[in-house]
Amino acid sequence: MKNTLKSWKNPAVLLCSVGISSIGDFIYLVAINIIVYQITGSAAAVAGLWIIGPLTNIVTKFWTGSFIDYRSKRSVMIVTYIMRAVFICFIPLAPNMIVIYAILVVLSVAGAFFNPSSMTYVAILVPKEKRKRFNSIRSFASSGAFIIGPAIGGSLILLTSVEATLWLNASFFVIAAILLLLLPDKENIDKETIPTLTFSQVVRDFTIVQKFMASNKYVSFIYLGFIMVMIFSFAMDAQEVVFTQQVIGLSEMDYSLLISITGIGSVVGAVLLSLFSNKFSLRYMIVIGLTMMIIGYVIYAFSWSFASIVVGFVILGFFNVFLNAGMMTFYQNNVPVDIMGRVTSIYQLIQSAVQVVFILAIGFVADLVSLRLTIVTLALVMLLASFIFSFLVLMPNKKLFYREDDSQDEELNTTV
């Protein structure tokens, strides 16, 4: 028991760091939406906040992986936390929206570096047999932050001001950075061998990622399939407010309550998964999570009342954590650590590019045909895709890709 607790010491500190920064992210989200609306009075200006992230990813993801893989992932995470703290403090001092948007671009760039670094550092720090439980608890932390963050943000704004809330918000990222300093680096980086970040270096790294994807077709196909599911769900979520209020006829109060109930569903699912993750095989965690989440979306698409939407949202919120934790573990177990930053960046580049195009296309289609028909079609296409995806995951000859210990064949971990 004592050895078990000791072996979880570092993962627990990392979970605390990530959990605190997640709460900070949601406080920031509430505050930045309010401050932009206060300054501009424009819903379009607020909507522009949602475009900055994907557009920044498209520009930066070409080269972030090339930077990350040759440097300490822990150090990159710490620097991005400090950058977020500093630039969030600058937002209340910004004289106009141009400066605010410039700051938001910098924050998005920091996020573009953080995500691949975080994914890789987890694979470095957490042993393979503990990753499923770790990612399950991380899902709980993220789901909890989804509820706690906005609540803290709203309370701070009421008690102080939006500006003071942002300054206090910065402290969350400072604390997260301090916690990371308590963790071991675990990487022996020879600074003399770090290549200069040039165009030719980026091209070479693209080739390495391409070779990995070509020699690991199954892993690439499964993860890209997961990305497409997330893009479909993101496109549906982008139309959520309009669909629930104009098509179903919910009030703003109903919608706020709906989001809270969904968050509670996610937390309950994450708690149960954290406690019983060892009872689920990785394959069934992914298949059950995907299938049930999409059934939740189908119920939502055909909904006619507040009660029916609640059922759909609770189901999708509850099982979304199963899918995310399962896929994150699958990915970390099958992508070599020494190229994971580059592979993750390229996957996220693909996701961001398709996301922008897809969301614009769905918005255009929804203007030509009814929004109900658009949402129903998306949900049914996702349901059909989930059956194909589940079949591929459960194929008996692919079982080795879902092993959760270090006995997995070396051929699956071939470093390019």
N, C-alpha and C positions, 0 to 999 in steps of 0.2 A: 504493500500500500504506500509506504514511504517513498520507495523508488518510483512508483507510478506518479505520485505527486511531484517529485523532483523532475521527472522527465517532461512534465507539463509546465514547468516554471517559465521557460522562454516562450513557448506558444501562448501561454496565458498573458504574458506581458505584451506580446504582439497583438493579441486580441483586444486588450485594453486600449492600446494605441490606435488601432483601426476603428474600434467602437467609438472612442472619444472624437476622432476626426470625422466620423460619419454623423455624429450629433452636430458637430460644427458645420458640416456641409448643409444640413437641413435648416439650421438657424440662419445661415448665410442666405439660403434660398428664399426664406420668408422675408428677410430684411431687404435683400437686393430688389425683389419684386416691388416691395412697398416704396423704397426710396426712388426707384426709376419712375414709378407711377406718380409719386408726389412731384417730382421734378417736371415730368413731361405731360402728365394727364392723358397719355396716349396708350391705348391697349396694344397698338402696333409696336410701340417701343418696348413694352414688356414682352411681347411675343418674340421680338428680336433677340431676347436673352437666350431663347431655346435654340436659336440657329447658330450662335457663336461657337458652342462646343463642337458640334459636328463639323462646321467649316474649319475650325482651328485644327481638328484632328486630321482633316484631309491634307492640310498644308504641312503639319508637323510629323505625322506618322511615317512619312517616307524615311526619316532619318533618326527618329528617337531611339529605335531599337539598336541602330548602329552605335549610338552613344552609350546606351545603357549596358549592353552586353560586355563591354570592355572596362566597366567601372563598378565600384561597389554599389550593389542594389540598396543596401541599408543607407549608405551616404546619400544616394540620389533621393530616397524617400525623405530623409531628414531635411535636405535642402528644399525639396518641394513644399514640405510643411512650413518651413520658415518663410519661404516666398509667399505662400498663401496668407500667413499671418501678417506679414509686412504690407502686402498690397491691399488686403481687406481693410487695414487701418487707414490707407490712403483714400478709400472711396468717399467717406464723409467730407474729406477736404477737397474733393474734385470740384473745379469751378463750373463745369458744364458736362453735357452728356457725351461729348466726344472723348473727353478724358476718362470718364467712367467706362465707356466701351473699350478704350485702350487698356484700362486696368483689367477688365473682364477677359480680354484676349490673353493677357499675361497669366491670369489665373487658370484659363483653359489650357495654356501651354504647360503649366505646372502639373495639371491633371493628366495631360497626355504623357508626361514622364512618369507620374506616380503609378498609374495602373499597371503597365508592364513590369515596372520595378517591384511592385507589391506582389504580383502574381509569381514572379521568379523568386523573390525572397522567401515567400511561404514554402515553395518547393525546396529551397536550400535549408531553411531552418527546421521545418517540420518533417519528421520521418514519414515514409510512405504509409506505414500502417496506422499513423495518426491523422492523416490528411482528411479523411472523410469526416471524422468527428470534428476536427478543427474547422473545416468549411461549413459544417452544420451549425456549429456554435457561431461562426462568423455570420451566417445567414440570420441567426437569432439577433446578433448585435445590430445588423443592418436594418432588420424589421423593427427592432425596438427603437432605433434612431429615427425611423420614419414617423413614429408616433411621438417620441419624447422631444425630438429636435424642434418641430414646428410649435409644440406646446411651450417649450422653453423660450423660443424666439418670440412668440406672441406675448408671453408674460413679460419678458424683458422690455419689449417695445411699449407695453402698457405702463410698466413701472418707471421706465426711463425715457428713452427716445430711440429712434431708428439708428441714429449716429452712435449713441452709446452702446447699443446692442451689437453693432458691427465691431466696435473696439473690444467689447467683452468676448465676442465671437472669435477674435484672433487668438485669444488665450487658449482656446481648445486645441488649436494646431500647435501652439508652443508646447503644451503639455504632451501632446502626441509625439512631438519630436524628442522631448526629454526622455520619454519611455523607450523610444528606439535606441537612445544612447546607452541604455542599460543592457541591450542585447549584443551578442557577439556578431562580429562581421562575417566570419566563416568563409571569407573569400581571400585568396592570396593573389592580389592584383599587383603585377609587376608594372609600375608606371612607365618603365622604359620601353615596354612592348606595346603600349596602347597606341593604336594607329591614329593618325590625324584624320579628323572627320572631313573628308573631301567627297566630291561627287563620285569619283571612281571607287572610293571605299563603300559608299552607299550602294552603288551598282553591284559590287562584289557581294555585299551582304544580301541584296535582293536575290542574287543567284543562289546563295546558300539556302535561303528560305524556299526558293523554287525547287531546289534539289530535295530538301526535306519533304515538301508537300508531294513531290513526285514519287519518292521512295516510301512514303507513309500515307498512301492514298486513303486508306480506311479512316485513320485518325483525322485527316484533313476534311474528308467528306462529312464525317459525323459532326465535327465542330462547326464547319460552314453551314451545315443543316440547322444546327442550334442557333447560329447567328441569324439565319433567315427567319426562323420562328420568332426570335426577339424583334426583328424588324417589323414583321407582321403585327405583333402585339403592340409595338411602339406606335405604329401607324393607327391602330385602333384606339390606343390611349390618347393620341393627339386630337381625335374627334370626340373624345369622351364627354366633354362639357356640353358641346352642341347636341350630341345624341341624347344624353340624359334629360336635357332641359327642353329642347325643341321637339324631339320625336316622342319621348316618354312623358314629358310634361312635369318633370321634377322641379322643385324650387331650389334656390341656392342653398337654403338650409338643409333640404333633403340631400343635396349633392355633398355638402360638407360632412353630414352624418354618414353618408355612404362611404366616403374615403376613410373616415375613422374606423368604421366597421371592417373595411377591407384590411386596414393596418392591423387591427386586432386579430383577424383571421391569419394574417402572415405571422404574427408573433406567436400565436398558439401553435401553428404548424411548425415554426422554427424551434419552439420549446420541446415539442414532442420529438422532432427529428434529432435535436441535440441529445436528448435522453436515450433514444432508441435507435440511433443511426447504425449501431453495430448489428442490429437485428435485420437490417435491409442490405441485400447485396447491392453493389454499385449499379448494376444493370437495371434491377427492378426499381431502384430509387429514381433513375433517369426516366424509365418508361412510365411508371405510375405518375411521377411529377408532371411529365409532358402531357400525357393523355388527360389527366384530371384537370390540369390548368386550362387546356383548350376546351374541355367540356364546359368549364366555367365561362369561357368566352362565348361559346355557342349559346348557353342559357342567357347570357347578357345580350347577345345579338337578337334573340327572339323575345326579349322581355317586353312586358306591357305595363308593369307597375313597379313601384318601389320595392315591394317584397320580392318579386322575381329577380330584380337586379341584385338585391342583397344576397340572394342564394348564389347567383353566378359569381359575384365578386368575392364572397367568402371562400368559395371553392377554389377560384383561381389564386387568391391570395395565400390560402393554406398550402396549396401544392406547388406554387411557384418556387418556394424555398427548397423543396425536394429536388426540382429540376436544376436550379442554379448550383446548389451544393454538389450534386452528382456530376454535373458537367465540368465544374471547376476542378474536382478531384480527378476525373478522367483526363482532363487536359494536362494537369500538372504531372500525372503519372506517365504520360506518353510523349511529352515533348522534352528533349534534353535541356537541362538547365543552362548550358553554355550558349544556346541559341534561342532560349525562350523569349528574351526581350525583343529580339528581331521578329520572331514568328508572331508574337502577340501584337506587336505594332502593325504588322502587315494585315493581320486579321481585322484589327480595329480600324485600319484605313479602309479596307473593303466594306466593313460594316457602316462606317460613317458616310462613305460615298453613296452606297445603295440607300441608306436611310434618308438622306436629303432628297434624292430623286423620288423615292417611293412615297414619302410624306407629301411632297408637292403633287405627285400624280394622283394620290388618293383624294387630296383636297380638290383637285380639278374634276375627277370623276364624280365626286359627291355633289358637285354643282350641276353636272349633266343629268345624273339619275338621282333617285332618292337616297338619302343617307342611310336609311334602313337597309335597302338593297345592297349598298356598298359594304356595310358592316356585316351583314349576313353572309355575303359572298366571301369576304375575308375569313370569317370564322369557319365556314365549311371547307374552304381550301386548306386552312390550318389543320382542321380535323383529319382530312384525307392525308395530308402530309405526315401527320403524327402516326398514322397507322403504318405508313411506309418506313418512317424513321424507327418506330418501335420494332418492326420486323428486322431491320438491319442491326439494331442494338442486341437483339435476342438471338441472333444467328449463332448456333452452337460452335462453329469453327472460329468465331471471333471472341470467344470467352476470355482468352488470354489477355486481351486489351483491357479487361476490367478487373484484373488481379489487384489486390490491395496490399501485397507484401513485396519484398525485394527479390522473390524467387522468379519474377517475371523474366522471360527469355531475353537475353541481351540484344537479340535482333530487333526487338521493339524499341530499344533505347539507343539505337545506332546514332552516334554523333556525326553530323555532316562535316 
